[in-house]
Amino acid sequence: MEGMMRLRERAECIVGIFGGSKLGFESSDDLLKWVSEELGSPDVLDEVFPLPGGKARAIAPEKIYVIAASTLSVSALTVLVTGLILGSRMVFKMPGGGLPDFEEAIIKLPPVLGKMVELLPQHSPEIMRSCDAVIVMGADKTVEEIFRQTSWRQRFIPYGHKISCGILPMEKLTEDGARRWASRAALETRAYDQRGCLSPQTYLSMNQTVAEIFSKALAGELEKSAPGIPRSWEENAGIYLARQEAAARGHHLHASEEGNRWTVILQKDGAITSGGGGCVIRVAWTEDFEKALAPWRGWISAISVAHEGDLAPWCELAVLVNASRICRMGELQNPPISWRHDGMLRLGSLVRWLTVEDEDDRLH
């Protein structure tokens, strides 16, 4: 696009604004490495470039339409960085309540990047149909409704409802070990007030004793660290209902000494349970992790594991439940920018490819 700065210049501008802001990168080198991992070379976005198999260029969408979720600014910010890296213009349909952190970030963009972004207070099917790509973040119903309004000629990237969870694969757990893993689990649980797809809903242990020790330790860590966050009446009602339902089912509750800052529910069964938000976390036990996760197959985003060593042995479990990420407990909410969200390449899913076949490139 005429007048557009090259990728390396854009990367420097992006780092100047967002570097170290929990978006998964610290330097322009991190961003260029991400482009190389997905597209083969940073230069392939600016010019025809030699790649394995011949010369090619990655063509970014001229304009991307984004339905921003109402829960998290960080999700919209990650999409913003993706579009800026590609050099695409972006139209964000904003949620009714706005996204203050995201809107502040837009104001800080230098004019050459700021002019690439437009904010809409209401959804516009007409503007959406004029875009090359559509990204939707929200409930499954929202994703399905928007999909029906798009054309097969558009790239459609859906990020619907997902949850995350953690597993404790040890048969025994000391009090010191419980405190260590609980402190990491508390980081994951309280981040973003448990509002995103990477927020854990349930921690599964291998037996009842481990679950009891861990739930008590997690309650202690949350009491020390979970801040009092202003919440809407709907959020407070969700917490209240989650506590009432757990009590009615005979589960054991640990709850914050004041108000509803956090809730740990020690379940009597080994089921993955979701709901409540606002630092409502369940701990359950099961002899079969796969069986417990199976009902949520396709809705599991990421799994954190209380294990210091190689996580490869747990990859098969992630594959069986269609999770797109497995990590060490404590890192659930800190994915790198190159994380394949819902198993999709962020950049690679949006670009199209121009292949250049010189005579000497063809196979005879």
Protein Blocks (a to p, Z undefined) as FASTA:
>chain_A
ZZiacfklmmmmmmmmmgonlnopabfklmmmmmmmmnopaklmmoccddehiacddddd
fbdcddddfkbmklmmmmmmmmmmnopacdddddfkopfklmmmmmmpcfklmmmpccdf
bdcfklmmmpmbdcdeddfklmmmmmmmpcfkbccddddddddddddfbfbdcfklmmmm
mmmmmmmmmggnlpafklcfbdcdfbfklmmmmmmmmmmmmmmmmccddddfklmmmmmm
mmmmmmmnopacdddfbhjlbccdddfbfcdceehijoiacddddfblklmmmmmgojam
bdcdddfbdfklmmmmmmmnopabdcdehilmmccfklcghhiafklmmpccdddddfkl
pcZZ
